[in-house]
């Protein structure tokens, strides 16, 4: 039934809990998992304010954020490969909802597995969560893993 899973992660505790659910999909015939991390444009702008010093004034904030994300994704890839999955991964900059919906189409996935809450609960209360918007706007089934 499901062949390829899109697993968007922000590396929060809830997204790590969702990772645990992926192992169960191996038994149902899932072959591949596409891991996606979106570095939110807002986070980049905030990071310039927060990390601005003589070492980051040259524009390396984006690269630092990307390097950190790639390091975390390598750990996730290792787990998924150990469980027997073929894994592809991607780190992008943008608006998380738009990037996830774009990956849904480009990757020809069967299902999205996502955590219910990300790193910022306050932001979600004010603006609506990424997972809520994904449920409303995507065309594929979505498994939302709650805390």
C-alpha positions in Angstrom: 0.0 0.0 0.0 2.6 2.5 1.1 5.9 2.5 -0.8 7.6 5.8 0.0 7.3 8.0 3.1 8.0 11.7 3.4 9.4 12.4 6.9 9.6 16.2 7.5 11.5 16.8 10.7 12.5 19.9 12.8 14.5 17.7 15.2 12.0 18.4 18.0 11.1 15.7 20.6 7.8 15.0 18.8 9.5 14.6 15.4 11.9 12.2 17.0 8.9 10.2 18.4 7.5 10.1 14.8 10.8 8.6 13.7 10.1 5.6 16.0 6.9 5.0 14.1 8.7 4.7 10.8 10.3 1.4 11.9 6.8 -0.2 11.9 6.3 0.7 8.3 9.0 -1.7 7.2 6.7 -4.6 8.0 4.1 -3.2 5.7 6.3 -3.0 2.6 7.6 0.6 2.7 10.9 0.7 0.8 12.1 4.3 1.0 12.0 7.2 3.3 12.6 10.8 2.2 13.8 12.9 5.2 13.2 16.6 4.8 14.4 19.4 7.1 13.3 23.0 6.2 15.3 25.8 7.7 12.6 28.4 8.1 13.4 31.8 6.6 12.3 33.4 9.9 14.8 31.4 11.8 17.6 32.6 9.5 16.6 36.2 10.1 16.5 35.7 13.9 19.8 33.9 13.8 21.5 36.9 12.2 20.4 38.9 15.2 21.3 36.3 17.7 24.6 35.0 16.3 25.9 38.3 14.8 29.5 38.7 15.7 32.8 39.1 13.9 32.8 35.4 12.9 29.3 35.4 11.4 29.1 38.8 9.9 30.3 37.4 6.6 27.1 35.5 5.9 28.0 32.1 7.4 24.8 31.9 9.5 23.0 30.0 6.7 25.9 27.6 6.3 26.1 27.0 10.1 22.4 26.2 10.2 22.7 23.9 7.2 25.7 22.1 8.6 23.9 21.5 11.9 20.8 20.2 10.1 22.9 17.9 7.9 24.7 16.5 10.9 21.3 15.7 12.6 20.0 14.2 9.3 23.0 11.9 9.1 22.1 10.4 12.4 18.5 9.8 11.3 19.7 8.3 8.0 21.9 5.9 10.0 18.9 4.7 12.0 16.7 4.3 8.9 19.3 2.4 7.0 19.9 0.1 9.9 16.2 -0.6 9.8 16.5 -1.6 6.2 15.1 1.4 4.4 16.5 3.1 1.3 16.9 6.8 2.4 17.1 10.1 0.6 17.4 13.4 2.5 17.3 17.1 1.8 17.9 20.3 3.7 16.3 23.4 2.3 15.7 27.0 3.2 12.2 28.4 2.9 8.7 28.3 4.4 8.2 24.8 5.9 4.6 24.3 4.7 5.5 25.2 1.1 8.6 23.1 1.0 6.8 20.1 2.5 4.0 20.4 0.0 6.5 20.8 -2.8 8.4 17.6 -1.7 5.1 15.8 -1.6 4.7 16.3 -5.3 8.3 16.0 -6.4 9.1 12.9 -4.5 5.9 10.9 -5.4 5.4 9.8 -1.9 2.7 7.6 -0.5 2.3 9.1 3.0 3.6 11.8 5.2 4.7 11.0 8.8 5.0 14.2 10.9 5.0 15.2 14.5 2.0 17.1 15.9 4.0 19.9 17.4 7.3 21.5 16.5 9.9 23.4 18.5 7.7 26.5 19.1 4.4 25.8 20.9 3.7 29.6 21.3 4.1 30.2 17.6 1.8 27.3 16.8 -0.9 28.7 19.1 -0.7 32.1 17.4 -0.2 31.1 13.7 -1.3 27.5 13.4 1.1 24.6 13.2 2.9 23.2 10.2 1.2 19.8 10.8 -2.3 21.3 10.8 -1.6 23.1 7.5 -0.1 19.9 6.0 -3.2 18.0 6.9 -5.5 20.6 5.3 -3.4 21.2 2.1 -1.7 18.0 1.1 -3.1 15.4 -1.3 -1.6 12.3 0.3 -2.4 10.6 3.6 -0.8 12.0 6.7 0.1 10.2 9.9 0.4 12.8 12.7 2.3 11.5 15.8 1.1 13.2 19.0 3.3 13.9 22.0 
